[in-house]
Amino acid sequence: MRAIRKFTVRTSLPAPLARLDAIASNLRWSWHEPTRDLFREISLEGWRATGHDPVQLLGRVGPERLAELADDEAFVARVDALADDLDDYLSQARWYQSVEGAPESIAYFSPEFGITSALPQYSGGLGILAGDHLKAASDLGVPIVGVGLFYQAGYFRQAISREGWQQESYPVLDPDGLPLTILREEDGRHATVSLALPGGRELHARIWQATIGRVPLLLLDTNIHENDDDLRGVADRLYGGTGEHRLQQELLLGIGGVRALAKRAELTGAPVPPVFHSNEGHAGFLGIERISQLIGEGLSFDEALRVVRAGTVFTTHTPVPAGIDRFDVELVRRHLTHELVPGVDVGRVLELGREDDPAIFNMAQLGFSIAQRANGVSKLHGAVSRSMFQSRWPGFDVEEVPITSVTNGVHAPTWTSPTLKRLAERELGTQDTTRCDWASETVSDETIWAARREMREHLVAEARERTRRKHERNEGVAPSWVDELLDPEVLTIGFARRVPTYKRLTLMLHDRDRLRAILTDPERPVQLVIAGKSHPADEAGKALIQELVRFSQEPEVRGRLVFLENYDISMAKSLYPGCDVWLNNPLRPLEACGTSGMKAALNGSLNLSILDGWWEEYYDGQNGWAIPSAHEHMDAAERDAFEANALYELIERQVAPRFYERDERGLPTAWIASIRHTLGTLSPELSAERMLAEYVTRLYAPAAAAVTAAAADDRAPARAFAAWTGRVRDGFGGVEVRHVEVHGVDVPPVVGDTVRVRSYVALGALDPRDVRVEVVAGAVSEEGELRGTRTYPLAPSGAAPDDGTTAFEADIAVPRAGTFGYTVRVVPTHPMLASHAELGLVAYARA
């Protein structure tokens, strides 16, 4: 029979171990190795069986084991020492406390957070990035508050059938059994937020809080008795349900999340953040709730929008339009009632999410509309995003589109193997592998190679155990060959990620005979460890998994290729360090960043990748290999063939030979040199601390300054800016560059000479102080397009022509020899604009 409900009974700890509760409840243990060692000592078998969950572990070991530990003075002393260390960690000033102009608090909204496998609220890279963002914030002392949803069944648990087909299951999570606490009212009731839904209904959500070091994470849970039965399932699964179901999730995340922050501030005295960061467009409705609140305080929609934009940062992660959430306009209109967001004109909101198709509401467009600062997640992705969304800023060249980039990073303490941390501490005096001198002779080649072998052995053992359990589930018994699966002495290549078609899971199968020969080479064999989940609705992705699994079952290769089911954080912590090479072969430029390769590099693994995402930025010829890319407009089959053959060629002629070329000590010295180089050059650059420091200095601090300026004097600057914006939008159609004169070119100038440029501009109803008139100059292509441009401002000259124009002029030094092209344009200018392209208004001189 099946249970209709379940609940968790927490362990009662003996008094000497009471501080274990605080240690287990703070998710700092997910990256703090001494604390993880403590839990392993309580019960190694229990630690593994609970998926590295200390809350479950303490309940599993039973009172007898806890009593035994309570009598162990040395163990109790370790508990107290770790509790003291945690207290120090939480109270000490960190890097952020020395940053000038930094905001008091930052709200970070994301649809998923990957902190630990013990809190399964993530599906892939977006969630893992969000988790690493919070962990780095804790380490750096950045006062972030995370905001997300509590999904009752998380994403899904993957099992692979005997036929190789992905099967999904959705175990219901009991939040009482997770490292969470409930936010409570003063009378002890759980605190809730409520959203009005169409038809007079209400959606309620209670607020759970996870503690990630010094960072709180608020998770909204709809599975409560206050909701109707169907509404209890609004937050049932991550990325599940119909269009309306997804819309309700995103309304809850954005609108409910802002209300949860206000509720937390009310109950705890914590500040309401002035800066909001929307990690992808899913949380875009946060801006609408904040506009509604400001309208309630007496601002107009436009005035409120200016305040909201000033303090909001938007990160886009998708390089393809298909990756953006879109909703039917009428569905959105039906939900955005005055009961839900009082005072807000739904027509204005629909305009913020407008795209070319008037029947569609686009969440990425909403994200850009509510945020004055936006970024992609690698330099290449920033360029792709500027091209992808250029139509929002008509008249501006792609490179002027106001979308910058902050290349993702990964949290080194989480993703670096304990083996490498111990080596660094023993040989170099620190566990911080991102700040070690890996070129130091203190660390011998033998030591590095022994550590790499230990990591490979651990992966091989885990792959065998996971494969054994799969066969026992599917067939009742594991075949004997599982004991010989993989070899800790063989070159190991890893590939693990979500399985959309553009990531090309099966590119390696393009020429199966050639792949078999690579895997079974008698002198230089190769083995592949592969994992990944396909979205439950993606039948094509599931078919790719099945194709790969069936190939791996062939007797000739099954010892050299394995697909590991249920890819998650727990598996990843063995997989990344255990691979000598990390493979990534997406269709360029569709990989926004690709942080799995970063995690591998932190462990000394070399990357073998298409030059896409972060690898295009950091590949230097010594830290791995670049797979040549075919032209993106080539036929898909031809492109796959070209890039697959290039992959085989690299493995056969460069990767495997370097791995197996040994000196008299049996060491691959060239390979070890690449490991040292990778650890020394990439570890600092790929760290989430570097990433977050960039967010703070380049985006959060400017946003804080902008929203402070907008809110001064009872928001008088925001009101004035809104009025100015409306006036400039209305009047810009009357702006015209009538005539341009250039003096000093009758005789060809030489480098360093100056030329005088004067432009006569009709401003219509605008004032010269409303605009910037500038020369845009650079080299000229064969098509007459300007390249490598620079801008030079022209100042009002005081001349007053009779035709009603205003003269603007300046002396401009000629910077270089060659063909020098120019044009003159007019753009709006105002101290509260973050970019001259922000309003999408520009007037050019006619040819």
Residue, then its C-alpha position, 0 to 999 in steps of 0.5 A: m500500500r502507498a502512503i498518502r502523506k509523509f512527514t519528517v521527525r528530526t533527531s534529538l541531539p545529545a547535549p554535547l552535540a547540540r551545536l551539530d544542529a547549527i552546523a548541519s542547518n547552514l549549507r556552508w557544509s556543502w563546500h567546507e571540507p572539514t565539516r564534510d569530513l566530520f559528517r563522513e566520520i559519523s557514518l560514511e555509509g550513511w553519508r553516501a546513502t543520504g546523498h551527502d545530506p547531514v540532516q538525513l544522516l543525523g536521523r539515520v544513524g540512530p540514538e546509539r551512535l549519537a550517544e557514542l559520539a557524545d561520549d567521545e571527547a575528541f569528537v565533541a571538541r571537533v564539533d565545537a571547533l567547527a561551530d566556532d569556525l562557522d561563527d567566525y566565518l559568519s561574523q568577520a568582515r570580508w572583501y565586500q565591506s571594503v567596497e565603496g558605494a556598494p548597496e546595503s542589500i541585493a535581491y537575486f531572483s532565479p527560477e532554480f538554485g543548485i546548492t547541493s544534491a540534498l536540496p534538489q531545486y535545480s535542473g542544470g547550469l542556470g541553477i548551478l550558477a545561481g547556487d555558486h553565485l550565492k556561495a561566492a557572495s557568502d565568501l566575499g561578504v556580499p549581502i545578497v538575498g536569494v529568492g526562488l520557488f520551492y518545487q515539491a518534486g524538484y526537477f526529476r530523477q532520471a533512470i535509464s531502462r534496459e532499452g536505454w530510454q530515459q524514465e522520469s520519476y518525481p519523488v515528493l520532497d518533505p521540506d521539514g526533512l531538508p536543511l530549511t527553516i520556516l519564516r514565521e509570524e510573531d504568533g508562530r504561524h508560518a508567514t505567507v504571501s498571497l497573489a490574486l488570481p483570475g476568478g476571485r481566487e487567491l494563491h498563497a505561498r509560505i516562505w522557507q529559508a535556506t542559509i548558505g553561509r551568510v546568505p539567506l535564500l527564500l523559497l516560496d512553497t504553494n503546497i499548503h492547506e490555504n490553497d485550493d487543491d489545484l493551486r497547491g501544485v503551482a510549484d510542483r515541478l521545475y519547468g513543468g506544466t502548461g503555459e498557464h501553469r508556467l505563467q503562474q509560477e513566474l508570477l509567484l516568483g516575481i511578484g510573490g518574491v518581492r512580497a516575500l522580501a517585504k515580509r522578511a523585512e517586516l518580521t526580522g528587521a532586515p533591509v529591503p534591497p535597493v538593487f534587484h538582479s533577475n537571473e534570466g527572464h523568468a523573474g521579470f514580473l518582479g519589476i511589475e510588483r515594484i512598479s505597483q508598490l511605487i504607484g501606491e506611494g504616489l508615483s505615476f507608471d512612468e515615474a515608477l518605471r524609472v526608479v525600478r529600472a535604475g535599481t535592476v540588473f538583468t542577466t540573459h542566458t540564452p543565445v537562441p530565441a527558442g530558449i525564451d519564455r513566451f506567453d499568450v498575450e491574452l493569458v497575461r492580460r487575464h492574470l495581470t488584474h488590478e487585484l494582483v498589481p493595484g494601480v498598474d495599467v496592464g496595457r503598459v505592462l504588455e508593451l514592456g514585453r512586446e515582441d514582433d508577434p503582437a499575440i506573444f508576451n516575451m519575458a526576455q523583452l520584459g527583463f530588458s524593459i525593467a532593467q537599466r543594466a543587462n549582461g550576457v554570461s561570456k564575451l561571445h554570448g554578450a556579442v550574440s545577445r547584442s545581435m539577437f536583441q538589436s531590434r530593441w535599439p534601432g539605429f545603433d550598431v550591434e556593438e553599441v547595444p547596451i548589453t555587456s557581459v560578465t563571464n560566468g565563474v564557478h565556486a572553487p571550494t565546491w567543485t575542487s576535489p578534496t584530493l587536490k585541496r589536500l595536496a595544495e594544503r600539504e605542499l603549498g600551505t593553503q586549501d585555496t587552489t585558486r591562489c596557489d603557485w602551481a608552477s612551484e617546484t615544491v609540488s613535484d610532477e610525481t605528486i601531481w600525477a598521483a593526485r590525478r590518478e587518485m581522482r580517476e580511481h575514485l571516478v572509476a569506482e563510482a561509475r562501477e557502483r552506479t552501473r551495478r545498481k542500474h543493472e540490479r534494478n533493471e535485471g535483478v543482477a549485475p553482469s560480471w563485466v561491471d567489475e572491469l568497467l573503465d580502467p584507472e590507467v586509461l585516458t578518460i574523457g568526460f561529457a556531461r550536460r543537459v541534452p538539447t540537440y544543439k549540445r550534440l550528445t551523439l556527435m562522437l558517434h558520427d563514425r562509429d568504427r573510428l570511435r571504436a578504434i579510438l576506444t580500443d586502441p591497444e597502445r593508446p586506449v581512451q574511455l568515455v564517461i557520459a551523463g546528462k538529462s533530457h527535458p521530459a517533453d524532449e523526445a528527440g533528446k531522449a532518443l539521443i540518450q538511447e542511441l548513445v546508451r545502446f552503443s555503450q552496450e556493445p560488447e566491444v566497447r562497453g568497458r570503455l564507454v559508460f552512460l551514468e544515469n541521474y546526473d546531479i551535483s553529487m555525481a558531478k563532484s566525482l565526474y569533473p575531477g576524475c576526467d583527464v579531458w573535458l569534452n564540449n561540442p555544441l553548435r557554435p555560438l549556441e553555448a552561452c557559457g558552458t561552466s562544466g568545463m570550468k569545473a573540470a579545469l579547476n581540477g587540472s582537467l584539460n578541455l577539448s571543446i568547440l570555441d564557444g562560450w567561455w572557452e572561446e575567451y580562455y583557450d590559449g593553446q596550452n590548457g587544452w584543444a580547440i575543435p575547429s568549427a565549420h561555418e555556421h551556415m553550412d548544411a547541418a549534416e556537413r557541419d557535424a561531419f566536419e567537426a566530428n572528424a576534427l574531434y577524432e583527429l585531435i584525439e588520435r594525433q594530439v590528445a592521446p599521444r600527449f597523455y601516453e608519452r612518458d619519461e623514464r619515471g613513467l610520467p607524462t611530463a608534457w601533460i603534467a605541464s599542461i595541468r600546472h598551466t591550467l591550474g595556475t592560469l584558469s583557477p583564478e579566472l574561472s572562480a565565482e569570486r572573480m565573477l561576483a566581484e565584477y557584478v558588484t563593481r560593474l553592475y550592482a554598485p552603479a545600480a545602487a548609485a542610480v537608484t539612490a539618485a532617483a529616489a532622492d528628495d522624495r523621488a523628485p529626480a525620478r519624476a523629473f527624469a520621467a517627464w524629461t523622457g516623455r518630452v524627449r520621446d515626443g519631440f525627437g521626431g523633430v530632430e534633424v541634422r540639416h548640414v555638416e561642414v568640415h574645414g581643414v581637408d582641402v589639402p589632405p591632412v596628416v596624422g595629428d592635424t586637426v579638422r573642424v567639424r560644424s553641424y547644423v541641427a534642427l532640434g524642434a521642441l528640444d533644447p541643446r541640453d537634451v541632446r549630444v551631437e557627435v561625430v562618429a568616425g572610423a575606417v570605411s569598408e568596401e560597402g561604405e560601412l564605418r568600422g572601428t569607430r570612435t565618437y567625438p562630441l560637438a558643443p553648441s557654438g553659439a551661432a544662430p543661423d536664420d533657419g532655426t537650427t543650432a550649430f554644434e562644432a569641435d576640433i578633432a585630431v586625425p588619429r591615423a592614416g588611411t581612409f577616414g569616414y565619418t557621420v554626425r548623429v544626435v542622441p539624447t543625453h541625461p545624467m540618469l541615462a546609463s547608455h546613450a542608446e538606452l532610449g533607442l533614439v538617434a538621428y543621423a545626418r543624411a548622405 
